[in-house]
Amino acid sequence: MKTVYLLNISQEPGGYAPEITAITRPWIDRWAAKIGAEVFTIRERRFPAWDLDYEKLQIHDLARERGDDWSIYLDSDALVHPELPDITELLPRDTVAHNGSDFAPIRWKYDEYFRRDGRHVGSCNWLAVASSWCLDLWRPLDDLTPEQAVANITPTAEESRPPEPGEPKVVVSAAHLVSDYALSRNIARFGLKFTTLGKLWQSHGMTPDFFSHTYTTTHAEKVRLLTETLKRWRL
């Protein structure tokens, strides 16, 4: 069984940014149907002491409850090209993957897990893929409080820069990066094998354009960029 997980917990009418999900969700559904996956939307909070972003870690238990062989998380504002292959047919079961990764010491305060691991993987978990062997990827931080975790996070200079007047930019807080931190730490803590989709495509001689995703822009700017991407893709 394969599940594509989305996070949509919002008090807004219609849920999170309906003007965005009206564009992205049909293409996510189409891709899920193509690969034989169910789409499951996380709509309830289980970790109210943490930033909303942390609710992605519900997948650690949901995947077991649902009997997933493969679990795939996607941000609801991510646009997926219909020609995206079934990642689970290309990724070894003992390896977890993101679309890309950051250099961890730019963002996180190190502890013994990061130091021992030494790979410096900074999770970009707007897209994350793991088999049932590797659900520790989403294991909640059982040894840190929310305050301790957030204290270990430093947004980049661009993320924390206030926008200029009229600039379509939002400031990203340290708390909003807590799931990226948690998954980075879990990769190091549990020694999970890790790759990126960029490396996966390269190993098969591909340089594709399968996604459109931004996170430091306003909703209106996201709609504009997503619409332009669909035009570029001729969809």
N, C-alpha and C positions, 0 to 999 in steps of 0.2 A: 504494500500500500504506500502511495506517495501522497503527501499533503503539502499544499502551498499555503503558508500562514500569512495573514495580513493583520495589521493592528489598526483598529478603528474605534477608539474610545473617545467620545466627544459629546459635549452637551449641546453642540450646534445642531440646528434642525438639519436632518439628512446625514448627520455624522460628520466625520472629518472632511473638510474642504470638498463639498459635493461638486463644485465646479472643476476640481482637479480629477476626482475619482470618476466623474462622468467620462473623462477622456481615457484614463489609465485602466480602469477595471475591465472593460470589455476585452482588452487585449491580454490582460492577465488571465481572464477566464478562458479565452481562446487558446492560449498556450497551455494552460492546465489541462484542458480537454484533450489537446493534441498529445500530451505525454501520459495521459491516463491518471491524472492527479485530482484529488478533491481540493477545493478551496475552503479554508476554515478561517473565519474572521474573529479575532480576539476582541470582544466587546465589553468585558467586565474586568474590573481591577482586582488583582490578588495581592498586590504589593503597594498599599496606599501610602506607606511611609517614604516611598521612593518616587523619583520623577516618573512621569508617564512612560517615558522611553524604556524604562526597566521592565515594563510589562511584556516585552518581547521574550523575557526569560521564562514565561509561562510554558513555552515550547518544551522545556525540559521535562515537565510532567505530562503535558498534553500529548506529546508524541508517544509516550508509553500508554497512556489511557486509550489512545486511538489505534494503537498497534502499527504505527508508521514503520515501514522499512526505510523510507527516506523522508526527511523534513526539509522544506525549503521556505525560508523567510524572505519576503519582499516588502519594502516600504510601499504604502498605498499610492504614493506619488511617483512611483517608478513606471516608466513606459517600456513595454517589452515588445520587441519585434516578433512577428509571428513565425519567422524562420529560426528563432532561437532553438537550438537542439535540446534534446532531453539530456540535461546535465548529468543525471544519474546514470546514464549509459556510458559516460566518459570518465567519471570520477571514481577512483577506487573506494571501496567501502570503509577503508581505514584512514581516509583523508577527508578533511573539511575544506570548504572553499568559500571565498568571497570574490566579488568581481575584481577588487583590487585591495591593496593594503597600504598603510602608512608606516613610516619609521617610528616605532613605538616610543623611543626616548624623547621625541619632540613633544609628545602629548602626555605621557604618564610618568608619575614618580615611581621609580623601580623598587621592588622588594626582592626577596630571595627567589621567588618563582621566575621573574623576568631575568634576573642575573644568572640563575642556573641554566635557563633555557637558551639564552644567548642568540636567538634568531631575530629578536627585535620586531616581532609581528604586531603591527597596529591594526586592529580590526576596523574594517569599513563595512559594518554589518547591515547596511540597507539591503544587501542581498547576502544570505548565508545558506549554505547547503551542508547537511550532515546526514549520515546513515544512522541506523539504530545502534551501531557500534560506538558512535561518537557523540552521544547526547550530552556528554559533559561540556560540550561547547556552550550550551545554554544553562549550565548549572548556576543557580543563584549564589550570590556571594555570601556564604554561610559564616565567614570569619571577619566580616567588615560591616560596620554600620553605614547607613547612607551618608552620614557626615564624613566618615573616614574615607569612603570611596571617592566622594566628590573632591575632597582635599587632595587626592592623588591625580587629579585631572587638570590639565592646562590647555584650554582651547588655543588654536594657533592665532597668530597676530591678525590674520585676515578674518577669522571667525569672530574675534572679539572686537574688531574695529567698528566703531559706530558709523552708520551710513552717512554719506554726504546728503545734503538736501535734494530730494527728488530721486535719489539712487534706490533702485529696487533691491535692497539688501536687508537682511535681518541679522541680528547679533545672536550667536550661538553660545549658550551658557555652558559652564562645566557640567551642571546637573544633566543637561540634555545629552551629554556624551557618555552617560553612565553605562549604557548597554555596550557601546564600543569598548569601553574600559573593561567591563566584565568579561566579554568574549576574548579580548586580547589576553587578559590574565588567565582565563581558563585554558587557552591554547598553550600558554607557557606552563601553567600549574600542572596540567595533565599530560603534557608532552604530545599534544595532538598533532598528527601530521597535517601540514597546511599547504595549500596552493591557491593560486588566483585563476580566475577564468581566463585572464590574459595569457597566462602560461599554458593553460589547457588548450586554448585555441591555437597558440603558436606551435604546440607539439603536433598539431594536426594540419599545419600549414595554412592556418586561417588568420586573417586580421579583420574580423567582422565589426559591424556597428549594430549591436543587438539591444542596447539600452539607452534611455535618456533619463538622467536623474540629477537634480540639483537640490541642495539643502540650505543654502545661505541666501535664498531669494524669497521675495514675497509671493503670496498665492497668485496674484495677478501676473507676475513675471513668469511663474511656473507655467501658467496656462498658455502664455504667449510662446514660451520655449517648446512646450509639448506640441502645440499646434504647428509650429515651424518644423519640428522633427517629423511629424506625420506627413507633412508636405514633402520634406526631403526624402522620406522613405517611399513616397508616392502611395500612401495608404489612405 
